[in-house]
């Protein structure tokens, strides 16, 4: 698929999404103060490759902090994890890092504030990050709670590195997380977002958001409604990119 065609598709899909999402916000019931009825384990999976750059990293950090402020954090409530990726995934915070008296939003936000590393030449291996999130992050050993709602917010431009050897399509790489009941949210970062690939990751358009395109309160409420809903079955068909 040519870049021009993909760009046109992205524009049309984004316009449709913004109109649909805005109408949903106006007509939906307000989110409860405690956001969801059950505690959540939320992972931020953040692209720190050269295509994101320092401006994109700043955007991701600010957005992650807003998510934490919106959903809250406590020992019996919501827990968080942070994974970054470029060539290889790296866990900065797992679900065990902040528990007990340390499970406070300020502690997590300070950790986010300290993030500064960009891998300019490492590529963007979204597939490795999704596979690692399933095998090493969303596990009991890493603090995942069996009775909690589970969600991963993938912040990326959606451009999988494909020219440096074998890779797994993001669609296939995401299936392990979906099988575990992890809600997948894709937050597009930057102006050259591959929305088709982001849809392959999440399995549906309503789980794809463009950071900065919607007013942040509306964006966060849309994410809240998505995370609080029951995960859908793993899709059986897709159109993964070649």
C-alpha positions in Angstrom: 0.0 0.0 0.0 1.5 3.4 -1.0 2.3 6.1 1.5 -0.3 8.4 -0.3 -3.1 5.8 0.0 -2.2 5.1 3.6 -2.2 8.8 4.4 -5.6 9.3 2.8 -7.0 6.3 4.7 -5.6 7.7 7.9 -7.2 11.1 7.3 -10.6 9.7 6.6 -10.5 7.2 9.5 -9.4 10.0 11.9 -12.1 12.4 10.8 -14.7 9.6 11.3 -13.3 8.7 14.7 -13.2 12.2 16.0 -16.9 12.8 15.0 -18.0 9.5 16.4 -15.9 9.9 19.6 -17.1 13.5 20.2 -20.8 12.3 19.9 -20.1 9.5 22.3 -18.7 11.8 24.9 -21.7 14.1 24.7 -24.3 11.4 25.0 -22.6 8.9 27.4 -23.1 8.8 31.2 -20.3 10.4 33.2 -17.5 8.2 34.4 -17.6 7.4 38.1 -15.2 9.0 40.5 -13.4 5.7 41.0 -13.3 5.3 37.2 -13.7 1.5 37.1 -15.5 -0.9 39.5 -12.4 -3.1 39.8 -8.7 -2.2 40.3 -6.6 -2.2 37.1 -3.1 -3.2 36.2 -2.1 -0.7 33.5 1.1 -0.9 31.5 2.5 2.0 29.5 4.5 0.6 26.5 6.4 3.5 25.1 8.3 3.8 21.8 11.6 5.6 22.4 13.0 5.1 18.9 14.5 7.8 16.7 11.2 8.3 14.8 9.6 9.4 18.0 12.4 11.8 19.1 12.6 14.0 22.1 9.4 15.9 21.3 7.5 12.7 21.1 9.0 11.5 24.3 7.9 14.6 26.0 4.4 14.2 24.7 4.3 10.5 25.9 5.6 11.4 29.4 3.0 14.2 29.7 0.2 11.9 28.5 1.2 9.1 30.9 1.1 11.5 33.8 -2.4 12.6 32.8 -3.6 9.0 32.7 -2.1 8.4 36.2 -3.9 11.5 37.5 -7.2 10.5 35.9 -7.2 6.9 37.1 -5.4 7.3 40.4 -3.0 4.8 42.1 -3.1 3.0 45.4 -2.0 -0.3 46.9 -5.6 -1.8 46.7 -6.5 0.2 43.6 -4.7 0.7 40.3 -1.1 -0.5 39.7 1.1 0.5 36.8 4.1 -0.7 34.8 6.3 1.0 32.3 8.1 -0.7 29.3 10.1 1.2 26.7 11.2 -0.2 23.4 13.3 0.6 20.3 15.5 -2.3 19.2 14.7 -4.2 22.4 12.1 -3.8 25.1 13.1 -2.7 28.6 11.1 -2.8 31.7 11.5 0.3 33.8 8.7 -0.4 36.3 6.8 -3.6 36.8 3.6 -4.1 38.8 5.6 -4.9 41.9 7.7 -1.7 41.9 5.3 0.5 43.7 3.1 -1.4 46.2 2.1 -0.8 49.8 2.9 2.7 51.1 4.9 3.4 47.9 1.9 2.9 45.6 1.4 6.7 45.1 0.9 8.7 42.0 3.7 11.0 42.9 6.3 8.2 42.9 5.2 6.9 39.5 5.1 10.3 38.0 8.6 11.1 39.2 9.8 7.9 37.5 8.1 9.0 34.3 9.7 12.4 34.7 13.2 10.8 34.8 12.8 9.1 31.5 15.1 10.7 28.9 16.7 8.0 26.8 16.1 7.9 23.0 17.6 5.1 20.9 18.2 7.0 17.7 19.5 4.1 15.7 17.8 1.1 17.2 14.7 0.9 15.0 11.1 0.4 16.3 10.4 -3.2 17.1 6.8 -3.0 18.2 6.5 -6.8 17.9 9.3 -7.5 20.4 7.6 -5.1 22.9 4.2 -6.8 22.6 5.7 -10.3 22.9 7.8 -9.2 25.9 4.8 -7.5 27.6 3.0 -10.9 27.4 5.9 -13.1 28.6 7.6 -10.9 31.2 5.3 -8.0 32.2 1.8 -9.3 32.4 2.8 -12.2 34.7 2.2 -13.0 38.3 5.9 -12.8 38.9 5.9 -9.2 37.7 3.0 -8.4 40.0 0.0 -8.8 37.7 -3.1 -9.5 39.8 -5.4 -12.2 38.6 -8.6 -10.4 39.8 -7.6 -7.0 38.3 -8.7 -5.5 35.0 -5.7 -5.5 32.7 -4.7 -2.9 30.1 -1.7 -1.9 28.0 -1.5 1.6 26.5 1.0 1.4 23.5 2.4 4.8 22.7 4.0 4.8 19.2 3.8 6.1 15.7 2.9 2.6 14.7 5.7 2.2 12.2 7.2 -1.3 12.8 10.8 -1.8 11.6 10.6 -4.4 8.8 14.0 -4.1 7.1 16.3 -5.5 9.7 15.6 -9.2 9.5 12.6 -11.4 10.5 9.8 -9.8 12.5 6.4 -10.8 13.7 3.4 -8.7 12.5 2.1 -6.6 15.4 -1.3 -8.2 14.9 0.1 -11.7 15.7 2.4 -10.3 18.4 -0.6 -8.8 20.2 -2.6 -12.0 20.4 -0.9 -13.4 23.6 -1.9 -10.2 25.5 -5.5 -10.4 24.1 -5.8 -14.0 25.1 -4.9 -13.0 28.7 -7.7 -10.5 28.6 -5.5 -7.4 28.3 -7.3 -4.4 26.8 -5.0 -2.9 24.2 -5.1 0.8 23.6 -2.9 2.4 20.9 -2.1 6.1 21.3 -0.7 7.5 18.1 2.3 9.9 18.7 3.4 12.4 16.1 2.2 13.5 12.7 3.1 10.4 10.7 1.1 7.8 12.5 0.4 4.5 10.8 -3.2 4.1 11.9 -3.7 0.9 10.0 -0.9 -0.8 11.9 -2.3 0.5 15.2 -5.6 -1.0 14.3 -3.9 -4.3 13.7 -2.5 -4.1 17.3 -5.8 -3.3 19.0 -8.1 -5.2 16.7 -10.6 -2.3 16.5 -10.7 1.4 15.6 -12.3 2.6 18.8 -9.2 1.5 20.7 -6.9 3.8 18.6 -6.4 7.3 19.8 -4.3 10.2 18.4 -2.7 12.1 21.3 -3.3 15.8 20.9 -6.1 15.4 18.3 -8.9 15.4 20.9 -9.2 17.6 23.9 -7.4 15.7 26.7 -10.4 15.3 29.1 -12.5 13.8 26.3 -9.6 11.6 25.2 -9.1 10.3 28.8 -12.8 9.6 29.2 -12.8 7.6 26.0 -9.9 5.6 27.3 -11.6 5.1 30.6 -14.7 3.7 29.0 -12.6 1.4 26.9 -10.5 0.1 29.9 -13.6 -0.4 32.1 -15.4 -2.5 29.5 -15.1 -6.2 29.2 -12.4 -7.3 26.8 -13.7 -8.6 23.5 -12.7 -12.0 22.1 -9.4 -12.3 20.2 -10.2 -11.3 16.6 -10.1 -14.2 14.1 -9.5 -12.2 11.0 -7.4 -9.2 10.2 -5.5 -7.6 7.3 -2.0 -7.5 8.7 0.4 -5.5 6.5 3.0 -7.3 4.5 
